[in-house]
């Protein structure tokens, strides 16, 4: 599973960054950016995002 951030929906609130157990998400220029190499596909960011801007990719 790849995690995809919809940059149009992302407000850069940082909820995903705070919730990520492996620190794979950073907010840069007010948008969430996922480090795919660090991400362990746990889905926490998908559940935590209040804007529903994060989803499973293919």
Secondary structure as GFF3:
##gff-version 3
##sequence-region A 1 58
A	DSSP	beta_strand	3	5	.	.	.	ID=ss1
A	DSSP	alpha_helix	15	19	.	.	.	ID=ss2
A	DSSP	beta_strand	25	28	.	.	.	ID=ss3
A	DSSP	beta_strand	31	34	.	.	.	ID=ss4
A	DSSP	alpha_helix	44	48	.	.	.	ID=ss5
A	DSSP	beta_strand	54	56	.	.	.	ID=ss6
###
